[in-house]
Amino acid sequence: MKNFKNKVAAITGAGSGIGQQLAVLLAKQGCHLSLSDINEKGLAQTVELVKDNPITVTTKVLDVSDREAVKQWAQETVQDHGCVNMIFNNAGVALGSTVEGASYEDLEWIVGINFWGVVYGTKEFLPFIKQTKDGHIINISSIFGLTSQPTQSAYNATKFAVRGFTESLRQELDIEKSGVSSLCVHPGGIRTNIAKAAKMNDSLKSLGMDPGKSIKQFDKFLRTPPEEAARQILNAVLKDKRRLLIGTDARILDSFQRLFPTGYQRIAAFATKML
């Protein structure tokens, strides 16, 4: 893909954060948009931000953990736009809990959104994207898809899964030579609402942590603006990269894990106790 002009991009989680900024930047480059989010108000705000661009914009209030709803959205996108070149599987949530303290309901909730949402978005859009012979699938993992952290077992599990799923997909696309590619994105601390919106339970107290304080402390590490993250993602698509690390923190943690594949865990545990 050489540019985004007159292409069609579908974006999940488009009502805020990285998803919203992807929509803004793509709109400026003449890309038509199919936007989805579970938050109708956030979707409306994104539409307001892109309204002055001469493009077609469609929206859908969507729970990405609902397979039939994602399937319907993919079909509607092609019906409304004629084709679709890209899917940005960006929607995600967070859960702060010990392994022991996590309820099965919360585990199913985060896996449904962070992993199955990516799987559904990929599988339902992929056949349509292949028809263009010039498309891209962009799946948002996390630096926590490369390194694990205490109290983030569920989040780590989903983001590691996204990484493995996307890397395998990329290899299959390499073999097929269909003109379609994929990218796995590993953001570090991006200044979005994911920390404030995270589910935190009292099991953290067993580790000597205060759930409310932990959110505030974690929020301090969210330094990269979402618009910068979106810019880097789009550049990576144009360069056909396989993996993108966003932020100095992501690059440092990735390097540290490579140098100390098991030793980093002790340091992560110590740092968590200091929160």
Backbone bond lengths (Angstrom), bond angles and torsions (degrees), N, CA, C in turn:
res aa  C-N    CA-C-N  psi(-1)  N-CA   C-N-CA  omega(-1)  CA-C   N-CA-C  phi
1 M - - - 1.456 - - 1.531 109.22 -
2 K 1.331 116.94 121.66 1.463 121.60 -174.97 1.516 112.76 -92.36
3 N 1.340 116.45 -28.71 1.463 120.40 179.19 1.524 108.54 -159.40
4 F 1.336 116.53 176.15 1.462 121.21 -175.83 1.531 113.48 -108.21
5 K 1.295 117.49 -0.46 1.465 120.71 -177.28 1.522 110.76 -63.76
6 N 1.343 114.54 128.34 1.467 123.51 179.18 1.528 113.70 64.40
7 K 1.314 116.95 12.66 1.455 120.29 171.03 1.531 108.32 -84.13
8 V 1.324 116.53 170.14 1.468 122.13 177.87 1.521 108.36 -123.17
9 A 1.333 115.89 124.50 1.456 121.50 -179.29 1.516 110.85 -118.34
10 A 1.326 116.27 132.34 1.457 122.03 172.30 1.526 107.94 -102.62
11 I 1.337 116.92 136.35 1.465 121.32 -175.97 1.518 109.42 -134.31
12 T 1.339 116.61 125.91 1.464 119.92 171.77 1.529 108.53 -93.00
13 G 1.317 115.95 155.43 1.459 119.43 -177.60 1.512 111.67 63.52
14 A 1.337 116.22 35.91 1.467 121.18 -173.35 1.518 113.43 -83.84
15 G 1.335 117.08 0.99 1.454 119.70 -176.25 1.512 114.85 -86.20
16 S 1.327 117.71 -3.83 1.466 120.45 -179.91 1.517 109.51 -167.56
17 G 1.329 115.90 173.54 1.453 122.56 170.93 1.509 115.75 55.98
18 I 1.321 115.61 -138.82 1.464 121.28 -177.00 1.524 110.84 -61.41
19 G 1.325 117.45 -42.07 1.463 120.27 -178.93 1.513 112.34 -59.33
20 Q 1.323 116.10 -43.27 1.456 120.23 178.91 1.523 111.37 -64.51
21 Q 1.320 117.48 -42.56 1.453 121.04 -179.26 1.527 112.33 -70.51
22 L 1.323 117.53 -31.80 1.466 119.78 172.67 1.523 109.87 -60.60
23 A 1.334 116.28 -43.23 1.463 120.87 179.10 1.523 110.91 -61.31
24 V 1.314 116.71 -44.17 1.465 121.24 -178.59 1.533 110.91 -62.66
25 L 1.315 117.10 -47.76 1.467 120.86 -177.98 1.523 111.80 -68.62
26 L 1.319 117.63 -39.69 1.457 120.10 178.38 1.521 111.41 -66.45
27 A 1.324 116.48 -39.25 1.463 120.40 178.88 1.524 110.92 -60.93
28 K 1.305 116.80 -40.54 1.468 120.97 179.45 1.519 111.87 -64.10
29 Q 1.347 116.06 -23.62 1.460 120.32 -179.41 1.529 112.08 -98.81
30 G 1.344 116.13 13.19 1.458 120.23 174.26 1.501 115.25 81.10
31 C 1.329 117.39 22.67 1.464 121.36 -179.98 1.524 109.85 -93.81
32 H 1.320 116.81 132.07 1.462 121.75 177.02 1.529 109.32 -76.41
33 L 1.326 116.48 151.67 1.453 120.21 -168.75 1.525 113.46 -128.63
34 S 1.336 114.88 135.67 1.458 122.80 168.44 1.524 105.53 -118.07
35 L 1.325 116.17 106.60 1.461 121.52 -170.33 1.524 111.54 -107.59
36 S 1.323 115.79 140.33 1.465 119.42 176.43 1.519 110.36 -137.90
37 D 1.316 114.58 151.79 1.463 122.15 176.00 1.521 107.37 -168.34
38 I 1.305 117.28 153.95 1.453 120.09 176.02 1.519 110.96 -76.87
39 N 1.345 115.88 -17.45 1.461 123.03 -178.35 1.532 109.90 -97.44
40 E 1.320 116.71 104.38 1.465 121.06 -176.92 1.524 111.72 -63.96
41 K 1.326 116.97 -37.83 1.461 121.00 179.89 1.526 110.76 -64.48
42 G 1.329 116.25 -42.02 1.460 120.01 178.12 1.516 111.69 -63.32
43 L 1.325 117.38 -40.43 1.464 121.07 176.97 1.525 111.02 -59.13
44 A 1.330 115.74 -44.11 1.467 120.33 179.91 1.529 110.78 -61.53
45 Q 1.309 116.89 -38.03 1.466 120.44 178.19 1.524 111.43 -64.97
46 T 1.325 116.42 -39.41 1.461 119.87 178.50 1.523 110.89 -66.22
47 V 1.323 116.67 -42.04 1.463 120.45 177.28 1.525 110.54 -59.38
48 E 1.308 116.82 -39.71 1.467 121.17 178.46 1.530 110.53 -62.74
49 L 1.322 117.31 -36.84 1.465 121.54 -178.06 1.531 112.45 -70.07
50 V 1.329 117.81 -26.81 1.471 120.51 -174.90 1.523 113.01 -107.83
51 K 1.320 117.69 2.79 1.466 121.17 -169.62 1.525 114.20 -65.12
52 D 1.326 118.43 -23.44 1.464 120.32 -176.59 1.520 113.11 -84.41
53 N 1.311 117.66 0.58 1.455 121.04 179.00 1.533 110.33 -94.05
54 P 1.337 117.95 140.85 1.475 121.30 -177.54 1.527 112.04 -77.20
55 I 1.319 116.54 66.97 1.457 122.20 -178.15 1.524 109.86 -134.60
56 T 1.323 116.18 166.81 1.458 121.79 174.59 1.521 108.95 -95.29
57 V 1.329 116.08 130.04 1.466 121.29 -179.38 1.523 109.02 -126.23
58 T 1.317 116.44 126.54 1.463 121.27 173.91 1.535 108.31 -122.71
59 T 1.320 116.29 153.86 1.466 120.14 -177.54 1.525 110.74 -134.18
60 K 1.333 114.46 156.39 1.459 120.49 175.50 1.528 109.09 -149.87
61 V 1.328 115.82 127.68 1.463 120.48 172.67 1.522 106.12 -74.65
62 L 1.331 116.68 119.60 1.459 120.19 -166.75 1.519 112.68 -141.94
63 D 1.311 115.74 134.60 1.461 123.59 168.10 1.520 106.38 -98.56
64 V 1.331 117.46 109.23 1.467 120.12 -173.29 1.520 112.96 -68.14
65 S 1.338 118.16 -12.47 1.461 119.79 177.38 1.530 112.28 -82.54
66 D 1.334 116.48 -1.42 1.460 123.10 178.43 1.527 108.69 -97.79
67 R 1.322 117.02 102.32 1.462 121.38 -173.88 1.522 112.60 -59.28
68 E 1.322 117.58 -44.74 1.468 120.04 -178.61 1.521 111.26 -65.17
69 A 1.331 116.32 -35.75 1.465 119.76 179.06 1.525 110.91 -67.24
70 V 1.331 117.01 -40.20 1.470 120.29 177.58 1.528 110.22 -65.75
71 K 1.323 116.24 -40.78 1.469 120.31 177.75 1.524 110.58 -59.78
72 Q 1.320 116.08 -44.98 1.457 120.24 179.74 1.523 110.90 -64.31
73 W 1.329 116.96 -40.44 1.472 120.60 179.60 1.528 111.03 -62.58
74 A 1.332 117.25 -41.90 1.463 120.64 179.02 1.529 110.32 -61.22
75 Q 1.329 116.22 -44.41 1.464 120.39 179.80 1.524 110.89 -64.92
76 E 1.336 116.75 -41.75 1.460 120.93 179.13 1.526 111.22 -64.91
77 T 1.322 116.57 -36.06 1.469 120.35 178.90 1.516 110.51 -60.56
78 V 1.327 116.44 -45.46 1.470 119.82 -179.89 1.531 110.49 -69.31
79 Q 1.316 117.34 -37.97 1.463 120.23 178.17 1.531 111.23 -63.67
80 D 1.324 116.13 -40.71 1.464 120.55 -176.01 1.525 112.77 -78.86
81 H 1.347 116.97 -33.21 1.467 120.33 -173.02 1.530 113.64 -110.34
82 G 1.313 117.20 -12.61 1.457 120.08 -179.35 1.521 113.72 91.64
83 C 1.325 116.67 -26.10 1.462 122.20 178.22 1.521 108.31 -167.59
84 V 1.330 116.28 175.94 1.458 120.49 172.54 1.525 107.67 -146.72
85 N 1.330 116.34 130.50 1.468 121.77 -176.82 1.520 113.79 -101.22
86 M 1.335 116.71 -25.39 1.464 119.81 -174.23 1.517 111.00 -143.43
87 I 1.329 115.22 146.04 1.458 121.58 168.55 1.527 107.40 -126.81
88 F 1.306 116.47 124.81 1.461 123.08 174.46 1.529 106.78 -103.40
89 N 1.331 116.47 102.24 1.463 121.17 177.91 1.521 107.85 -84.82
90 N 1.313 114.71 88.33 1.463 121.98 -168.66 1.526 113.94 -110.08
91 A 1.315 118.74 -23.82 1.465 121.28 -175.13 1.524 110.92 -59.24
92 G 1.335 116.53 137.00 1.455 119.70 -179.63 1.516 112.43 -162.31
93 V 1.326 116.21 158.08 1.461 122.76 179.15 1.523 108.19 -136.07
94 A 1.339 116.19 168.19 1.462 121.15 -178.76 1.519 110.39 -129.37
95 L 1.327 114.68 154.85 1.461 121.97 -179.64 1.519 108.69 -141.10
96 G 1.326 116.94 122.20 1.452 121.67 175.67 1.517 109.66 -102.10
97 S 1.340 116.89 114.24 1.460 120.37 -176.84 1.521 109.22 -167.47
98 T 1.318 116.32 153.44 1.456 119.17 168.15 1.522 108.54 -74.59
99 V 1.325 116.34 163.05 1.466 120.19 176.42 1.527 109.65 -60.94
100 E 1.306 116.06 -45.63 1.456 120.32 -178.00 1.515 112.07 -64.85
101 G 1.328 116.47 -36.65 1.459 120.25 -173.98 1.516 115.16 -86.58
102 A 1.329 117.73 -8.37 1.473 120.25 -178.18 1.525 110.51 -75.64
103 S 1.318 117.13 127.96 1.460 120.31 176.43 1.522 109.56 -77.03
104 Y 1.315 116.06 153.63 1.458 119.33 177.04 1.530 110.88 -62.13
105 E 1.325 116.17 -32.72 1.475 119.82 179.47 1.533 110.76 -63.64
106 D 1.345 116.82 -43.25 1.462 120.09 178.68 1.525 111.43 -68.18
107 L 1.316 116.70 -36.82 1.462 119.97 178.03 1.526 110.93 -65.17
108 E 1.309 116.61 -42.49 1.466 120.27 178.11 1.527 110.54 -65.44
109 W 1.329 116.20 -36.11 1.473 121.12 179.15 1.528 111.25 -61.99
110 I 1.338 117.46 -50.15 1.458 119.76 -175.85 1.529 111.85 -72.49
111 V 1.325 116.80 -36.53 1.471 119.72 176.98 1.529 110.15 -66.40
112 G 1.317 116.64 -38.04 1.463 120.48 179.66 1.514 112.91 -60.75
113 I 1.313 116.41 -39.60 1.469 120.59 -178.11 1.525 111.62 -85.39
114 N 1.336 116.36 -54.03 1.463 120.19 -171.24 1.521 114.01 -73.73
115 F 1.333 117.22 -33.90 1.465 118.85 -179.80 1.523 112.84 -104.46
116 W 1.329 117.10 -58.96 1.464 118.41 -178.29 1.517 111.73 -62.06
117 G 1.326 117.24 -32.74 1.462 119.50 176.75 1.516 111.90 -60.20
118 V 1.341 116.18 -38.88 1.466 121.14 177.13 1.527 110.71 -69.69
119 V 1.326 116.11 -41.96 1.466 120.13 179.25 1.529 110.64 -62.86
120 Y 1.322 116.46 -47.76 1.465 119.99 -179.86 1.531 111.00 -61.43
121 G 1.328 116.16 -46.04 1.464 119.69 -179.73 1.516 111.71 -61.04
122 T 1.326 116.38 -40.69 1.462 120.73 179.87 1.527 111.23 -66.86
123 K 1.331 116.55 -51.38 1.456 119.92 -174.14 1.532 113.17 -68.94
124 E 1.323 117.03 -36.92 1.465 118.78 -177.10 1.525 112.29 -76.78
125 F 1.328 117.33 -28.98 1.466 119.56 -179.28 1.526 112.87 -92.37
126 L 1.340 117.31 -26.04 1.464 120.49 -173.55 1.531 113.82 -55.02
127 P 1.328 120.75 -47.06 1.472 118.84 -179.76 1.528 112.61 -60.29
128 F 1.326 117.34 -37.27 1.467 120.47 178.69 1.526 111.19 -70.61
129 I 1.332 116.63 -39.72 1.466 120.32 179.95 1.528 110.17 -65.44
130 K 1.322 116.76 -37.59 1.462 119.89 178.72 1.522 112.06 -61.36
131 Q 1.315 116.73 -30.54 1.458 119.99 -179.76 1.525 112.18 -63.99
132 T 1.338 117.08 -24.74 1.469 120.51 -179.56 1.522 111.81 -80.52
133 K 1.347 117.26 -21.60 1.464 123.74 -176.61 1.535 111.83 58.02
134 D 1.323 115.58 20.38 1.471 120.46 -179.80 1.529 107.55 -157.68
135 G 1.320 116.14 69.10 1.459 118.23 -172.96 1.512 113.69 -139.19
136 H 1.317 113.82 176.92 1.464 119.42 -175.56 1.523 109.70 -151.51
137 I 1.333 115.38 141.88 1.461 122.40 172.38 1.520 107.51 -114.24
138 I 1.328 116.17 123.55 1.460 121.51 -176.43 1.519 108.41 -118.47
139 N 1.323 116.24 113.69 1.454 121.65 -178.54 1.525 110.39 -110.80
140 I 1.323 115.56 128.68 1.459 120.69 -176.75 1.525 109.92 -92.42
141 S 1.319 115.58 111.40 1.451 121.70 172.53 1.530 106.80 -95.98
142 S 1.301 118.80 -128.11 1.466 123.02 -178.60 1.520 108.15 -172.94
143 I 1.325 117.24 164.41 1.457 119.06 169.78 1.527 108.91 -61.45
144 F 1.347 115.70 -24.41 1.463 120.15 175.96 1.521 111.60 -77.77
145 G 1.325 116.95 4.63 1.451 121.81 168.28 1.520 111.08 -94.69
146 L 1.342 115.63 -0.05 1.463 122.31 177.80 1.524 111.86 -119.64
147 T 1.327 116.33 -29.63 1.467 121.90 178.33 1.528 108.96 -132.75
148 S 1.316 116.07 147.07 1.466 120.49 179.88 1.522 110.85 -98.35
149 Q 1.333 115.90 156.06 1.454 122.01 -179.65 1.521 109.59 -137.74
150 P 1.331 118.27 146.27 1.464 120.23 174.41 1.526 110.08 -60.65
151 T 1.300 117.83 145.90 1.472 127.16 179.76 1.528 112.70 73.29
152 Q 1.335 117.76 1.73 1.468 121.27 -177.86 1.525 112.22 -120.07
153 S 1.323 116.96 26.76 1.467 119.74 -175.16 1.526 112.39 -57.91
154 A 1.321 117.17 -43.56 1.469 120.23 -178.45 1.525 110.80 -68.75
155 Y 1.320 116.25 -44.70 1.468 120.58 178.61 1.524 109.66 -63.07
156 N 1.359 116.53 -46.46 1.460 120.41 176.79 1.520 111.15 -55.54
157 A 1.323 116.37 -46.04 1.467 120.49 -177.38 1.520 111.45 -58.53
158 T 1.340 116.52 -44.34 1.460 119.35 -178.50 1.520 111.82 -68.95
159 K 1.317 117.07 -39.18 1.460 119.94 -176.60 1.529 112.23 -76.67
160 F 1.347 117.25 -33.39 1.464 119.35 171.12 1.524 109.44 -63.07
161 A 1.322 116.30 -39.58 1.463 120.64 -179.42 1.529 110.97 -64.69
162 V 1.312 117.26 -41.65 1.470 120.83 177.76 1.520 110.01 -60.66
163 R 1.309 115.73 -42.07 1.470 119.61 178.58 1.523 111.22 -59.42
164 G 1.333 117.60 -52.65 1.454 120.82 -178.44 1.519 112.47 -61.51
165 F 1.316 115.59 -42.07 1.471 121.81 179.50 1.525 110.84 -60.84
166 T 1.333 116.07 -45.70 1.467 120.72 -175.66 1.523 112.05 -72.97
167 E 1.323 116.89 -38.11 1.460 119.19 179.31 1.533 110.87 -66.87
168 S 1.323 117.15 -37.87 1.461 120.46 176.19 1.531 110.49 -65.69
169 L 1.332 115.86 -42.94 1.464 120.47 177.29 1.518 111.02 -57.71
170 R 1.330 116.58 -44.61 1.460 120.46 -177.77 1.528 110.85 -60.24
171 Q 1.325 116.51 -40.30 1.460 119.94 179.62 1.532 111.31 -65.81
172 E 1.317 117.06 -38.95 1.462 120.48 177.29 1.526 110.45 -64.37
173 L 1.329 116.46 -40.85 1.464 120.52 179.24 1.528 111.12 -66.73
174 D 1.350 116.27 -34.21 1.466 120.34 175.58 1.523 110.23 -60.67
175 I 1.329 116.32 -43.04 1.464 121.12 -177.86 1.528 110.86 -68.20
176 E 1.334 115.93 -40.75 1.465 120.29 -175.43 1.521 112.93 -72.31
177 K 1.340 116.37 -31.06 1.472 121.38 -177.60 1.531 110.83 53.66
178 S 1.320 115.90 49.23 1.464 121.74 -177.22 1.528 113.07 -88.67
179 G 1.331 116.52 -3.90 1.466 119.51 -175.37 1.510 112.60 90.73
180 V 1.339 116.18 -1.33 1.465 121.74 179.91 1.521 108.66 -106.73
181 S 1.331 115.14 144.01 1.456 120.22 -179.30 1.520 109.53 -134.23
182 S 1.336 116.39 175.90 1.461 119.82 178.02 1.520 110.15 -143.86
183 L 1.327 114.29 158.11 1.461 122.16 -177.21 1.514 108.76 -139.11
184 C 1.340 116.53 133.93 1.458 121.11 174.02 1.526 108.17 -106.63
185 V 1.322 116.19 124.45 1.468 122.12 -174.48 1.524 109.51 -106.85
186 H 1.329 115.49 132.41 1.467 121.83 179.82 1.527 109.50 -121.92
187 P 1.327 116.99 85.50 1.471 119.11 178.41 1.526 110.56 -74.34
188 G 1.334 114.79 148.85 1.456 120.58 168.36 1.517 107.82 -86.86
189 G 1.320 116.76 -134.20 1.459 120.62 -178.92 1.514 112.11 -80.46
190 I 1.315 117.37 101.33 1.463 122.49 179.88 1.526 108.46 -100.18
191 R 1.314 116.63 137.41 1.459 122.13 -175.29 1.532 111.05 -75.34
192 T 1.339 114.93 75.23 1.466 121.48 177.66 1.526 108.89 -122.66
193 N 1.328 115.49 -175.34 1.466 119.97 -178.81 1.528 113.19 -91.66
194 I 1.332 118.35 9.84 1.465 119.34 -173.11 1.520 112.20 -63.34
195 A 1.340 117.75 -35.78 1.469 119.59 179.76 1.525 110.97 -69.47
196 K 1.336 115.81 -44.84 1.461 119.63 -178.96 1.525 111.98 -66.73
197 A 1.339 116.00 -29.13 1.465 120.19 -178.72 1.522 112.60 -90.83
198 A 1.330 117.14 -1.34 1.459 120.74 -176.20 1.522 111.78 -67.05
199 K 1.320 115.12 148.42 1.465 120.20 171.10 1.522 107.91 -82.51
200 M 1.315 117.03 127.40 1.468 122.02 177.76 1.522 107.67 -126.61
201 N 1.324 117.25 131.44 1.456 117.56 -179.92 1.524 112.25 -116.45
202 D 1.306 115.58 170.23 1.458 121.14 -172.80 1.515 113.96 -71.95
203 S 1.325 117.11 -4.33 1.463 118.53 178.95 1.531 111.24 -64.66
204 L 1.353 116.65 -20.26 1.466 120.02 178.51 1.526 111.42 -62.26
205 K 1.331 116.04 -25.25 1.460 119.93 -179.09 1.522 111.67 -64.32
206 S 1.338 116.49 -25.55 1.461 119.47 178.54 1.520 111.52 -67.57
207 L 1.341 116.23 -17.16 1.466 121.67 176.59 1.521 111.11 -101.69
208 G 1.344 115.81 9.52 1.449 120.42 179.79 1.516 113.64 77.77
209 M 1.331 116.79 23.16 1.464 121.78 -176.76 1.520 110.21 -110.18
210 D 1.316 115.62 146.39 1.454 122.60 174.35 1.525 108.00 -97.93
211 P 1.348 119.62 117.63 1.474 120.95 -176.65 1.525 113.69 -54.39
212 G 1.329 117.54 -44.64 1.461 120.35 -179.35 1.510 111.98 -65.39
213 K 1.313 116.86 -43.01 1.462 121.58 179.69 1.520 110.55 -66.58
214 S 1.318 116.63 -37.36 1.460 120.87 -178.95 1.523 111.85 -61.82
215 I 1.335 116.44 -39.24 1.467 120.19 177.89 1.524 110.44 -62.82
216 K 1.322 116.72 -44.37 1.458 120.81 -179.35 1.524 111.32 -65.01
217 Q 1.351 116.11 -40.29 1.453 119.51 178.61 1.528 111.22 -65.82
218 F 1.340 115.99 -44.00 1.454 120.35 -179.10 1.526 110.62 -64.22
219 D 1.323 116.14 -36.41 1.461 121.27 -178.18 1.529 111.48 -61.45
220 K 1.341 116.50 -27.23 1.467 120.41 -179.37 1.524 111.86 -68.00
221 F 1.333 116.44 -22.77 1.458 120.19 -178.36 1.532 112.49 -87.20
222 L 1.331 116.94 -2.27 1.466 120.40 -179.90 1.526 108.27 -88.22
223 R 1.306 116.39 90.80 1.469 120.89 -169.44 1.525 114.78 -109.61
224 T 1.335 117.61 -29.23 1.462 119.58 -176.58 1.527 110.26 -77.45
225 P 1.344 118.05 125.07 1.471 120.10 178.78 1.528 110.68 -63.56
226 P 1.323 118.24 142.89 1.475 120.12 -179.32 1.521 113.08 -61.18
227 E 1.342 116.96 -29.91 1.466 118.64 178.96 1.527 111.62 -66.66
228 E 1.348 116.63 -32.95 1.462 120.20 176.89 1.526 110.26 -71.06
229 A 1.327 116.39 -39.88 1.462 120.04 176.36 1.527 110.61 -60.48
230 A 1.332 116.62 -44.43 1.460 120.71 179.87 1.523 110.94 -62.82
231 R 1.319 116.83 -41.18 1.473 120.81 179.32 1.525 110.70 -60.28
232 Q 1.330 116.34 -44.92 1.460 119.94 -179.26 1.527 111.63 -66.57
233 I 1.316 117.22 -36.31 1.469 120.54 178.95 1.526 110.49 -63.60
234 L 1.325 116.43 -45.94 1.468 118.91 -179.03 1.523 111.45 -66.31
235 N 1.325 117.43 -36.93 1.467 119.88 175.74 1.527 110.92 -63.70
236 A 1.331 116.52 -38.28 1.462 120.31 179.58 1.521 110.98 -66.53
237 V 1.340 117.23 -35.54 1.462 120.66 176.60 1.525 110.13 -62.73
238 L 1.324 116.44 -46.98 1.467 120.52 -178.64 1.531 111.89 -64.81
239 K 1.335 116.43 -29.21 1.466 120.65 178.77 1.530 112.20 -90.69
240 D 1.333 116.08 0.26 1.462 122.81 178.57 1.528 112.10 56.01
241 K 1.326 116.66 44.19 1.457 120.65 178.10 1.529 110.64 -74.49
242 R 1.311 115.54 156.19 1.457 121.35 178.54 1.525 111.20 -91.29
243 R 1.317 115.79 -35.35 1.465 121.58 -177.05 1.520 109.10 -139.93
244 L 1.345 115.17 141.98 1.458 120.14 177.67 1.519 109.38 -132.39
245 L 1.337 115.85 123.39 1.457 122.08 171.70 1.521 107.60 -99.71
246 I 1.328 116.73 130.37 1.461 120.34 -178.22 1.522 109.68 -114.70
247 G 1.321 115.79 121.88 1.460 121.13 176.41 1.519 112.73 101.95
248 T 1.329 115.20 147.14 1.459 120.60 177.32 1.523 110.63 -60.72
249 D 1.331 116.47 -37.99 1.462 120.30 179.74 1.524 111.66 -61.34
250 A 1.325 116.68 -39.14 1.467 120.02 179.10 1.517 110.85 -66.01
251 R 1.322 116.98 -42.07 1.462 120.23 -179.15 1.527 111.30 -67.74
252 I 1.336 116.60 -38.31 1.463 120.34 179.18 1.527 110.94 -66.05
253 L 1.326 116.68 -47.52 1.461 120.16 -179.35 1.520 111.47 -64.04
254 D 1.325 116.56 -38.43 1.463 120.10 178.89 1.524 110.14 -63.76
255 S 1.328 116.86 -45.47 1.466 121.00 179.50 1.526 111.04 -64.06
256 F 1.326 115.84 -40.80 1.453 120.83 -178.81 1.522 110.91 -63.61
257 Q 1.340 115.95 -40.72 1.463 120.49 178.70 1.522 110.90 -66.15
258 R 1.330 116.85 -37.03 1.459 119.91 179.31 1.533 111.24 -66.75
259 L 1.341 115.95 -39.11 1.459 120.68 -178.70 1.526 112.06 -75.15
260 F 1.344 115.72 -37.80 1.460 121.10 -176.43 1.537 109.40 -129.91
261 P 1.315 117.11 73.42 1.471 121.13 -172.30 1.522 114.89 -60.05
262 T 1.316 117.91 -24.90 1.465 119.94 174.57 1.520 111.43 -114.78
263 G 1.313 116.99 -32.02 1.464 120.84 -178.17 1.518 113.63 -62.69
264 Y 1.337 116.70 -30.96 1.464 119.06 -178.84 1.525 111.87 -60.97
265 Q 1.331 116.55 -25.19 1.467 120.07 -177.21 1.528 111.08 -65.19
266 R 1.331 117.28 -38.80 1.458 120.26 178.93 1.525 110.90 -64.88
267 I 1.322 115.53 -39.20 1.460 119.59 179.43 1.518 111.05 -68.64
268 A 1.325 116.36 -39.70 1.473 120.39 177.60 1.517 110.30 -62.39
269 A 1.326 116.89 -40.93 1.469 120.34 179.44 1.526 110.78 -64.93
270 F 1.344 116.28 -41.55 1.463 120.16 178.72 1.527 111.09 -64.63
271 A 1.344 116.13 -43.75 1.469 120.09 -179.12 1.526 110.81 -63.79
272 T 1.328 117.03 -36.50 1.461 120.41 -179.82 1.526 110.69 -64.72
273 K 1.307 117.88 -38.47 1.464 121.43 179.36 1.525 112.07 -64.48
274 M 1.355 115.45 -22.80 1.468 119.71 -179.17 1.523 112.39 -82.10
275 L 1.333 117.79 -12.52 1.466 120.99 -179.10 1.527 111.60 -70.42
